[in-house]
Amino acid sequence: MLRWPCGEARVRKPTLVKAHVVKEQRATFSRPREPKPSPTLNPASNVFLAGDWTRTGWPATMEGAVRSGYLATEAVARSAGSPARFLLPDLP
């Protein structure tokens, strides 16, 4: 129940009226024959890589890019002497 300055208002639970899933076959692309750099690869002490094109175990998607960013952040934290986990485990 919401509390408004003029009293209480009742709000119904939202219900899904209509949904449509769009799967675009061309949206995900990957070049498996080419080796991808790892986000944790550190050829120079202050260079870390992130992006959908890095080796994360996921395809080149937005989710893969986010995963790569988490892995790179963990590598930066390790390099700074403060190891931390940011990447959550995959769902079963």
Buried (B, 14 or more C-beta within 10 A) or exposed (E): EEEEEEEEEEEEEEEEEEEEEEEEEEEBEBEEEEEBEBBBBBEEEEEBBBBBBBBBEBEBBEEBBBBBBBBBBBBBBEBEEEEEEEBEEEEE
